[in-house]
Amino acid sequence: MYDKNILLDAGVSLGFLWRKINIKSLSYLLLTHRHSDHFNKQTIRRLYIKNRKIKFICGEFLLEELLKIGIPKESIRVLRTGKIYKIGELKIAPIKLYHDVPNFGYRIVKGEYKHIHITDTAHLDGIYANRYNSATLECNHHLDRAKQLIKKARENGEFTHLIGALNSHLAVQQSVKWLRENQIKRVYPVHIGGSTYQEVMEYLRSFKAEIKIERGESNVRN
């Protein structure tokens, strides 16, 4: 949730959202990519039914997906990377990310406050946010522990989703390195996998003198 009336992604049930936020107050839904944990078709459709004033913000790669579930074209705003858009009181700039499907991150600016939202990407090459006030950043797995679990699974002839995660999601080590390089002191860690959750949080806490770990909503503030 950003600036009280902007929601970023809708990968949960409408009932869950209803308990967490005032759906009637939403003005914008920013969408990143088509995977169901970010783009729940039923929830998005029902959001529109419950609140017809919502504008759906996305890349061109999600336009057809929205039209197919009954979102009218006049309620959709397509953004392109390399441009800055005024949305409500915010300035929004989409960022190309590197996942297994087309995906956007977002720079979100209100006044002097700068926030960046990045999740579901294999790397952060070419993405900079020097001295941004805060970041919502994927910390999907702990690299060393993930490799240990993959080795064990292979020895036992078992499948593990971590193999795919290494090639399409950020390890916590990548995220912390990027935060430190960009001197970002406040992070909302997201998309943390259960397999290495404990190790991810321990790694993040080891940098608590430099980086404040936030939980819950990422509200952009002045």
N, C-alpha and C positions, 0 to 999 in steps of 0.2 A: 504494500500500500504506500503510495506517495502523495503527499500534499492533500490527504484526506479524501480526495475524489478521483484518484487515479489508481487503478489496479494493474499490476504487471503479471500477466499470465493467469490462466484459470484451469489448472490441472486437477482440481479437487471437485467434490460434489457441490451442488448448489446449497444443500443443507449445511455443509461445513462452512461455506462462505457466509451464509445467513447468520450463523452463530458468531462469526468473527467481525463482520463489518455491516454497515448500513448500506445494503444494495441500492436502495432508492437514492442514495447520495452520490453514487458513482456517475461520473461524466465520461470517463475514458477507460478503455481496457487496452493496454499495450501488450502485444503478443510477440513472442520470440521465434517459435518454430512449432512444427506440427506434431511432435511426439505427445502422446496422450497425457503424460504427467505434467505437461504445460498447456496443452490444448485439448481440454475435455469437451468434445463436441456437444454433448447433451447440456452441460453446464453453460456453455457459451450461448447456445440457442435459448435456454431458459432465462439467462440474464437479460437477453434482448426482450423476451416476452414480458418479464417483470418490470423492465425499465427501458422504454423505447428511446430515451434520450441519450443512451450510451453510444459513444463513437468508438469504433474498433480500429485500432492503430496497428499497422503491420507492414511487412515487406510485401512486394508483389507476389512472392512465392506462396503467400497464404490467402491471396485474394479469392481464388477459386474454391478453396476449402471453406471459406466463410460463406460464399454465395451458395454452395451446395447444401449448407445446413440452414439456409433461409434468412441469412442476414442481408438486408437490402444494400445495394451498392452505395446509396446515399448515406448509409451509416458507417461506411468504411473509408478510412483515409490511408492511402498507401504512401509510405515514406521510402526514401532512397538514401543510401550511404553517401557521405560527402556533403550533406546539406543539414542545415539547422532549421528546426520548425518551432513555431510558437504554439503551444498547447496549453490552454488555460493560462495560469501565471508562470508556467515553466517554459524553458527552452529545451527541446529534445533533439538529440542527434543520434541516429542509429549507427551501429558499428557492425561490420561483417565479422562473424565468428566462424570457427572451423570445426564443425561437428560432422556427423554422418548424414545430415540433411541441411538444407539452407537454414541459417540461424542469424538472428540479430541480438546484439547487446545494445544498451542504451546509455548515452550520457544524458544526465538530467540536471539542469541548472535552474536555480531560483535565486535571483538577486546575486549575491556573492557566494552563495553556497553551491558547491559542485559535488555531484554524486555520480558514480558509474555502476552499472548493473551488468555483470558478466556471468553467465553460466552455460554449461554444455559446450565446451570448446576444448580442442586438443592442445592448444597452445595460445600464447598471448603475443606472438611475434608481431611487431609493428603497431601494437596498441599501447598508448601512453596516456597517463592521467596524472601528471606531475603535481604534487601537493593538493590533490583533490581532498575535500573534507572527509569523504567517506566512500566506501565501496560495498556493494553486495557482490560477493565473489564465490564462485564454486571452489569447494575444497573436497572433491569427490572421494579421494582415497589417499592413504599413506603409501607412498611408492614402495618402500622397502618391505613393509608388511604385506602389501598386495603381491609382490613378487614371491614372497615366501608361501603365501596361500595358493598361488598359481602353481608353483613347483609341487606342493603337496597334492593338489588336485590331480595334476598330471600323473604323478606317481601312483595314485589310487584309481586312475582311469575315470576321473569324475569331471564334469563340466563346471566351470566357474565363469560368471559374468565379468569377473575382473579382467579377463583377457581383453575383452572389448573396451572396458573402461580405460585401460592404459592407452588406447589409441584414439579415444574420443572425448575424454574428460580430463579436467585438471587435477593433478595431484596436489596435495596441500603444500608440498615443498615448492612447486611452481608458483602457487598463489602467494605464499609468503615472500618468496624472492621478488616477485613483481611488486608487491605492496611496499617492500623496503626500498626497492629501486625508485619507486615513484613517491616515496615519503608520505604514504597514506597511513594515518595513525588510527583509523577507526574502520572496522570491517564487520559486516554481517555475513558470516560463513553460511553457504547454502549448498544443497545437493550433496550432502555427506552420506556416503553409502554405509549401510549397516555393518558390512564385513570388517571394516577398519575404523569404525567410528571412534572408538576409544583412543586409538593411536593418533587419529587426526586431531582430536581435541587436546590431547597431551602436547602434541607438536605446536599447535596454536598457542596454548598457554605458556609454552617455553619462551614466547616472544612478548609476553604481557607487558614488559617494561617499555616496549616500542609501539605495540599495536593493541588497541582496546578492542576486545571481542564483544560485539553486541548481539542480542537475540531479539527475535520478534520483528515487528514492523520496521521498515526502513523509511522513515518519514524525512523527506527533504525539508530542511529548515533554513531560514535566513541566518 
